[in-house]
Amino acid sequence: MKKSIVVFSALMAGLISASAADLPPRPVPATAFVPVPVYNWTGIYLGINGGYAFGKQDPLSLISDNYSTFNYTANGWLAGGTFGAQIQSGHVVIGIEGDIDWTNIKASFANVACPTGCETRNNWLGTVRGRVGYAWDRVMPYITGGLAVGDIEANRLGFAGVHDTKVGWTAGGGIEAALGGNWTAKVEYLHVDLGHVNCGAVACFATTRVGFQADEVRAGVNYRF
């Protein structure tokens, strides 16, 4: 009897071992998927900007029907503050942005029409623009355009000149990238046209109109709230 029990137990143990060998391996628990956070550009922001203004021919131009050769290249630095607000829907970011800059954009020269020396300049410039961007997570190229306001000053040595505030337009584009936290940095180009001011020939060196156009390349840093 005892021998039978031992034989039966051995057979059962063999069967159990064989069955266990045929079972599939225990599944390994899957690693939980954690999505990578997508950057959101929505918010109100403040910042600073600075850059340089230049032109191919006459960013600060003397416009005259009779003296079309009075076109001189003007250039100079600019720096100031930026404010804006925007909202993101999908990849599209729509907002409004404004800035006010101190500028030192000027042209000076002397010629037959202005032997004592003449100067035209822009001392400050502000813009209020719409902005539309396409966000690739933390990088956003954009286009922008809207209103420009600034001064136009023209002086002839020894004579009273003209100094007026004008309203014009601006358009351009740029690219902005997210840094750490709520900080972003941008590089942009703007073309600005303030039109012209009227002045007498004595004050404005043989022309009756002085105009202002500028091409600006500038960089900025913004903090979004």
C-alpha positions in Angstrom: 0.0 0.0 0.0 2.7 2.5 1.0 4.6 1.6 -2.2 1.5 2.4 -4.3 1.1 5.7 -2.6 4.7 6.6 -3.3 4.4 5.6 -7.0 1.2 7.6 -7.3 2.7 10.7 -5.7 5.7 10.5 -8.1 3.4 10.2 -11.1 1.4 13.2 -10.0 4.5 15.3 -9.4 5.7 14.5 -12.9 2.4 15.4 -14.5 2.3 18.8 -12.6 5.9 19.5 -13.7 5.1 18.8 -17.3 2.0 20.9 -17.2 3.9 23.8 -15.7 6.5 23.6 -18.4 3.8 23.9 -21.1 2.3 27.1 -19.6 3.2 30.4 -21.4 5.5 32.8 -19.5 3.9 35.2 -17.0 3.3 38.5 -18.8 5.5 41.5 -17.9 3.4 44.6 -16.8 3.5 47.3 -19.5 5.2 50.6 -18.7 2.6 53.3 -18.3 2.7 55.9 -21.1 3.5 59.4 -19.9 2.8 62.1 -22.7 5.4 64.8 -23.2 3.9 68.2 -22.2 3.1 70.4 -25.2 4.1 74.1 -24.7 1.1 76.5 -24.6 1.7 80.0 -25.9 -1.5 81.5 -24.4 -1.0 84.4 -22.1 -0.2 88.1 -21.5 3.5 89.1 -21.7 5.9 91.9 -21.2 9.4 92.2 -22.5 12.3 94.2 -23.9 13.6 94.6 -27.4 16.6 96.1 -29.2 18.1 96.2 -32.7 19.3 98.2 -35.7 17.5 100.1 -38.5 18.8 100.3 -42.0 17.8 100.5 -45.6 19.1 99.6 -49.1 18.5 103.1 -50.6 16.6 105.5 -48.5 15.2 104.3 -45.2 15.1 108.0 -44.1 14.4 109.7 -47.5 14.1 113.2 -48.7 11.1 113.2 -51.0 10.9 115.9 -53.7 9.2 116.1 -57.0 12.2 118.2 -58.4 15.1 116.8 -56.4 14.7 113.0 -56.6 18.5 112.6 -56.1 18.2 113.8 -52.5 18.0 110.3 -51.1 20.4 109.4 -48.3 20.8 106.2 -46.3 20.0 106.5 -42.6 20.7 104.0 -39.9 20.9 103.8 -36.2 20.1 101.8 -33.0 16.8 101.3 -31.2 15.7 99.9 -27.9 12.5 99.7 -25.8 9.7 97.7 -24.2 7.2 95.3 -25.5 3.7 94.2 -24.3 1.2 91.7 -25.8 -1.4 89.1 -25.4 -2.2 86.0 -27.4 -4.2 82.8 -27.4 -3.4 79.4 -28.9 -5.9 77.0 -30.7 -4.3 73.9 -32.0 -1.1 75.0 -33.7 -2.4 78.5 -34.5 -1.5 81.4 -32.2 -3.3 84.7 -32.6 -2.5 87.8 -30.6 -1.8 91.6 -30.5 1.5 93.2 -29.6 2.8 96.7 -29.1 6.1 98.4 -28.4 7.6 101.8 -27.8 11.3 102.3 -28.6 13.9 105.1 -28.3 15.6 105.4 -31.6 18.7 107.1 -33.0 18.0 106.7 -36.7 19.5 109.6 -38.7 21.1 110.7 -41.9 23.4 113.8 -42.2 25.0 115.2 -45.3 26.2 118.4 -47.1 26.0 119.1 -50.8 25.3 122.0 -53.2 21.7 122.3 -52.1 22.7 122.2 -48.4 26.3 123.5 -48.1 26.1 124.2 -44.3 25.0 120.6 -43.5 21.6 119.0 -43.1 20.2 116.2 -40.9 17.1 114.1 -40.8 16.3 111.8 -37.9 13.8 109.7 -36.0 13.9 109.9 -32.2 11.2 107.5 -31.1 9.0 104.9 -32.7 6.0 102.8 -31.5 3.9 100.1 -33.1 0.6 98.2 -32.4 0.4 95.1 -34.5 -1.6 91.9 -34.9 0.4 88.7 -34.9 -0.4 85.2 -36.3 2.0 82.3 -35.5 2.2 78.6 -36.1 3.5 76.7 -33.0 5.7 73.7 -33.3 5.7 73.0 -29.6 8.4 75.4 -28.2 9.1 77.2 -31.5 6.8 79.6 -33.3 7.4 81.5 -36.6 4.9 84.3 -37.1 3.9 87.2 -39.3 2.8 90.6 -38.0 1.5 94.0 -39.2 -0.4 97.1 -38.1 0.0 100.7 -37.0 3.3 102.6 -36.6 3.7 106.0 -34.8 6.9 108.1 -34.6 8.5 111.4 -35.1 10.2 112.9 -38.2 12.7 115.7 -37.7 14.5 117.7 -40.4 17.1 120.4 -39.6 19.3 122.7 -41.7 22.2 124.3 -39.8 21.4 127.9 -39.0 17.7 127.6 -39.8 14.6 126.5 -37.9 13.7 123.0 -39.0 10.5 120.8 -38.7 9.6 118.2 -36.1 6.3 116.3 -36.3 4.7 113.1 -35.1 3.3 110.9 -37.9 1.1 107.8 -38.1 1.9 105.1 -40.7 2.1 101.3 -41.1 4.4 98.4 -40.4 4.7 94.8 -41.4 7.1 91.9 -41.0 7.7 88.6 -39.4 9.9 86.6 -37.0 10.5 83.5 -35.0 10.1 83.0 -31.2 11.3 80.2 -29.0 10.5 79.1 -25.5 13.3 79.2 -23.0 13.1 78.0 -19.4 10.0 78.7 -17.3 7.8 81.5 -18.8 10.6 83.1 -20.7 10.7 83.3 -24.5 13.2 84.9 -27.0 12.5 86.2 -30.5 14.2 87.6 -33.6 12.1 89.7 -36.0 12.1 92.0 -39.0 9.8 95.0 -39.5 9.4 97.5 -42.3 8.1 100.8 -41.1 6.7 103.7 -43.2 5.7 106.9 -41.5 4.9 108.9 -44.6 6.3 112.4 -44.7 6.1 115.9 -43.2 5.7 119.1 -45.2 8.2 122.0 -44.6 9.5 125.0 -46.4 12.5 125.0 -48.7 14.5 127.2 -46.4 14.1 124.9 -43.5 14.3 121.6 -45.4 17.2 122.3 -47.9 15.5 122.7 -51.3 12.7 120.2 -50.8 9.2 120.6 -49.5 8.7 117.1 -48.0 10.7 114.9 -45.7 9.8 111.2 -45.4 10.7 108.3 -43.2 11.0 104.6 -44.0 13.0 102.1 -42.1 13.9 98.4 -42.1 14.5 97.1 -38.6 16.1 93.9 -37.4 15.7 93.4 -33.7 15.8 90.8 -30.9 13.7 90.6 -27.7 13.0 88.7 -24.6 9.5 88.3 -23.2 8.0 87.0 -19.9 4.5 85.5 -20.1 2.2 85.7 -17.1 
